[in-house]
Amino acid sequence: MTFSSTADLKAAVAATRFGLGARPGEIALARHDPHGWLQAQISPNGADQPQAGGGGVLAGTPESYQAFLAYRAAINAAGQDPMARKAARQPLDDALAQEVLARAWLAAVTPSPFRERWALFWGNHFTVSLMKGEDVGATAAAFEREAIRPHVFGRFADLLSASSRHPAMLMYLDQQNSIGPSSPAGLKRKNSGLNENLGREIMELHSLGVDAGYSQGDVTEFARALTGWSMGGPGAAVEQQGTFLYQQPYHEPGERRVFGKVYASGQERQAQAALDDFAASPHTARHIAHKLAVHFVADDPPPALIARLEAAYRSSDGDLAQVANALISAPEAWEPAAHKLKTPYEFLISSHRAAGTGPTDAHKDVLGPLGGFGHRPFAAPQPNGWSDAAADWAAPDAIIKRVTFAQGFANAHAPKAGGPAPVQVAQESLGARLAPATLTAVQRAESRPEAFAILLMSPEFQRR
Amino acid sequence: MTQHFTRRSALALAASTGLSAAFIGAGGAQAGTFENRKLVVIICRGAMDGLSVSPPVGDPNYAVLRGAIAIPPDQALKLDGTFGLHPKLAGLYAMIQSGQARIAPAVAIPQRIRSHFEAQDMLENGSGQLYGAATGWLNRTLQAVQPRRPIRALSIGAQEPLILHGPMQADSWSPGGRLDPTARISGILGDLYKDDALLGPALAAGLKTEGQASALNGGHAPGGGDVQAFAVTAAKFLRAPDGPSIAVLSLDGFDTHANQGAAQGQLANRLGVLDKVLTGLRDGMGDQWSKTVVVVATEFGRTARVNGTAGTDHGTASTVILAGGALARGGIVGDWPTLDQAKLFENRDLAPTLDVRQVFKGVLVEHMGVDGRALETVVFPRSADARPLRGLIA
């Protein structure tokens, strides 16, 4: 745009790359001070919490886990009767739909979209997935609200600890029944033993990173230290069900050597000490810095950006508010060229933000389209979470699905006659990032829905 | 995982690609011989437990190591004196009995890795090194075959896997698209994407596939949900005139750390899905099944012993399944290392007797007619120690 200034472009980048796509008026609001607009969203209280619509309440983990136990009892009683099985499932499905809708609504309407994107990044970093089973599915959303959102601008060590102790994570990575072979329980029960799944993924995915240089022996030793970290399951007292529970009889006695450091016998604290060391490790700083740069800026991010984030992490002892500050202050992160392709979730949310609307029906507006895109919330196929790479979301079939989604969305949500003109909608949404070719195509569209669909599918709307 | 290493390796690979172009045209099999050959690669992600897919019920250590999750000998579908097949793989069993499928029970990727994501990278990049290439070996197969016989590949599912990433544009399809290639917006976006290296080719390929999908199903796009119908439609793509020669699909959910089950249960349910995919492909291919090979592979196997939570942890060798009417009749593929304690890799895993690249290379040479030198330099560089497995194809 001929007359756009640096401030115009920075405001557009702030709202689309760091935020979740501009709502009408947002770029104008950010234009005065794009960096300050983002900085004000870094909150010591963490991320915002999704709120249930219609005066409902989103259930905490113990209640959600008990809902799972009730489901299990009902499904056993239902036998092969399909109607009874469906009825048994219904409460879990309804609760998940309510969670998914509340979360998507928050993202679509929040005036603090950078805060929300930051939270979504960490939710994906610490993936738990309903693909594992109904127990994880019932508690996955509560996990994000309880273990992730409060800590996303706090110390990484606290985030790591909260994630590693949460029942959803314990169940997702099979920690709750991991028993030290020489523990009292291990000596008594022949068919029991160590499960190294959580230990491995904490080291590989959550903290140190796969190339940190630890060995299989380190993984096993850390898994031994973690024994005892468990939860109240079906057989526990009702008030303990779905809560973290240290099971002393499961804990492998003795000192442990993990990644070059010896941890004295220490029951529950032994694994926590290792976690704290992982959080303080330069490998973790590097791993987190790289992953953030990939998420926010480019699939192959500038090394200088990674170095800044890494330095911020190390000098602040893993204070994520400082890391967020370093990100929005890094010149490399403001480069006008948009390298990141939106994920389907980002595309869906930013479409609502462009229209100035929000999702109102969990199935029709969120689960349906995202299921088609292969990006259903809380359903990542593997513990490394959803991919951040453009190539993984840009297969021919996936682009066709985006077009058909855009057409349907535009038919439902394009501003009607009497509302803002299509060109204005495009300018409000992309600001100085709007390309002349897209502007021309929007102007030439045959109808308001067509103009809006073109906007949503334009190369610059697809990227951020 | 440093970027430096990746870029350097990719450059090395590009150099070898350039070198190979000179001799790809010369020699090798004639195009006509391999006309209409079809290859389907199924990746079972999460580390599929080969010891449950093809349980060695005749191995004296199997029942001891596996305890409650061992497949009971009377429930395994008997293959020979050592091996059975999981009871949920009844469709595959029928293929094996009619000489249209075989199992290779002790196969692994070239390096010993126990991270899912690294191992999948190694399985799919084909360079023999972790993150050694940013492209997949099936994409490089298209490159290698291109000069003599342009063929295409199709990725089935919402995401394109690494195995197909690369400069050769692959088609992709999953149920539920439905866009008319002649609709106005298709043309408008085509114009907006004309200089877009990512979105432009993707849209064009997608529109082409949409047109085919609609034609194949009498004007109706097939729905999701029914696995068998999905596989049948995927096969119709391959069978169509000018259809792709290669298809890839992924199945998830094989990471059975806890409550794996035996003849019934978590893993059994996933194997039931795999069986439906295999029989769906066979049914959908119809008379073209005789020109088809399906390879089912996973990133690594699982521990030989049951763990403390009635599951298994990350291991080493697993089973590769070969199916298709183009296969030569035969028994078990590769040697069986046994589950003898002294033979276990690191005293915990089934040891491999075959490098998975040997299987892939054998299929590419004998079934797809890939030139031997291109195979060694472009498709699977630095793989001289993994010689193609011969005699798999009739």
Interface residues (C-beta under 8 A of the other chain):
Chain A: M131 L173 D174 N177 S178 I179 P181 G186 N191 S192 G193 L194 N195 E196 N197 R200 E204 G209 V210 D211 Q216 V219 D300 P303 L341 G372 F373 G374 H375 P381 Q382 P383 N384 S387 A390 A391 D392 W393 A394 A395 P396 D397 A398 I399 I400 K401 V403 T404 Q407 A437 T438 A441 A445 E446 E450 A453 I454 M457 S458 P459 Q462
Chain B: M1 T2 Q3 R45 G46 G67 A68 R114 S115 H116 F117 E118 S155 G157 A158 Q159 E160 H165 Q169 A170 D171 S172 W173 S174 G176 G177 R178 L179 R184 I185 S186 I188 L189 D191 L192 Y193 D196 L198 L199 P201 A202 L203 A204 A205 G206 L207 T209 E210 D252 G253 D255 H257 A258 V306 N307 G308 T309 A310 G311 D313 H314 E346
